[in-house]
Amino acid sequence: MAKKLWGTRFSKITSALTDKFTSSIAFDQRLAKYDILGSMAHAKMLGKQRIIPAKDAQAIVKGLNSILKDVVSGKFKFDAGAEDIHSNIQELLVKKIGEPAFRLHTARSRNDQVALDIRMYLKSEIDELTENLTQLQRSILKFAKTNDKVIIPGYTHLQIAQAVLLSHHLLSYIEGLERDKTRLLDSKKRIDAMPLGACAFSGTGLPIDREQVRKELKFASLTANSIDSVSDRDFILEVLSVLTILSVHLSRIAEDLILWSTSEFNFIDIDFSFCTGSSIMPHKKNPDILELIRGSVGRIHGDLSSVMILMKGLPSSYNRDLQLDKPPLFDAVDTMKDILEIFTALFGNIVIEKEAIAAKVKDESLFSVDIVEYLIKKGVAYRKAHDIVGKMVIDCLDKGKKISGLTNEQLKKYSDKLGPDIRNILNAKASVELKSSYGSTNPKLVAKQINKWSKQL
């Protein structure tokens, strides 16, 4: 059992139950790298400010650097009996360099130490998450480029609506993911403030140089209030909220692909390597990966909720409850990284069922709006044009007949503005090409968007 940093004050050792219940080493060990880097910067500052002897500061930095190498290489053996990662590293440093190690904790507390560690951890993880997001965007973009001529029936309310380019639909995913990425990067701005020097919560009377530590650890700024520095975790809540929004986007993408892979839609075929079978039905090919992605959203939402509820009743300054902010944070980050990695690979293993899709876009109900706009261009008021096409739908499409099969005389019965050229727009290719507004599914506009994203990503 590692010696507790506060043990001298107690006249009686804590019970094994207390030690087990309060220990955080099982989950905060992943902060070891950041804890050591923060301690090295702190020790250098203490030495430069002559708060501790320069030779002791040098010994501390050398010893910590040795421990860091073991952490990075995976050789570091965590002490399961340690109270937390801070104690674990402190005890190991004492074994390595002896007496000078006792000076390391000068002018700091575990309160500002852990706040520093989490901020450093999140800065690193956000960089990795944004790169993972970019990789997913690239995978989707490649899929869109490969199938840039494919037109699919689009849906609203899960009812067939209008024809759109598949690539246009896929680019909508990239747009949403880009906003998620910018939200992550924006949250990093508020994480990027260095809290060390706040100590327990009121600062210190020793002549520390927080600015030196800030520069050493490459933070953009210093936290300005010592109480706020150790007690608030809004930056964790912000990251979790961004991951929650991102998870919703990913769940909706997964749901689209699940629907598209059904025999009812039959738009896509997902590679066997990303599906599973049934223990009882030999014919089944289930998109379990996508279903688990969809299901994992609840887990990430729960992580946000957990920390939100943890924080809502806390008085100002540090409280031990804050120890419990890390498991849900780590879980959400890990879960999201796994989802992004497998989603990126999955998009590279989808085959488009072009023949099945081509058959579905022959449904002329997809072109009802095009007929309405045809009439508007002929001078018919929108409301009247809508009514005209509504009657055509009742008489033709609802009865399994094609509007394109109407004779010129039959067309005139609905409106004298309807000419034989109406038949030219009753196909998917013409339908998407008729769209002209910026951001629409027009092939030329979509091609420009693909080109834009190709450069941006």
Secondary structure as UniProt FT lines:
FT   TURN            5..6
FT   HELIX           7..9
FT   HELIX           16..22
FT   HELIX           25..28
FT   HELIX           29..31
FT   HELIX           32..48
FT   TURN            49..50
FT   HELIX           54..73
FT   TURN            80..81
FT   HELIX           85..97
FT   HELIX           99..103
FT   TURN            104..107
FT   HELIX           110..146
FT   TURN            147..149
FT   STRAND          151..156
FT   TURN            157..158
FT   STRAND          159..165
FT   HELIX           166..191
FT   STRAND          193..194
FT   TURN            196..197
FT   TURN            199..202
FT   HELIX           210..216
FT   TURN            217..218
FT   STRAND          221..222
FT   HELIX           226..231
FT   HELIX           234..260
FT   TURN            263..265
FT   STRAND          268..270
FT   HELIX           272..274
FT   TURN            282..283
FT   HELIX           288..312
FT   HELIX           320..325
FT   HELIX           326..347
FT   TURN            348..349
FT   STRAND          350..352
FT   HELIX           354..360
FT   TURN            361..362
FT   HELIX           364..367
FT   HELIX           368..377
FT   TURN            378..379
FT   HELIX           382..395
FT   HELIX           397..399
FT   HELIX           403..405
FT   HELIX           408..414
FT   TURN            416..417
FT   HELIX           420..425
FT   HELIX           428..434
FT   TURN            438..439
FT   HELIX           443..456
//
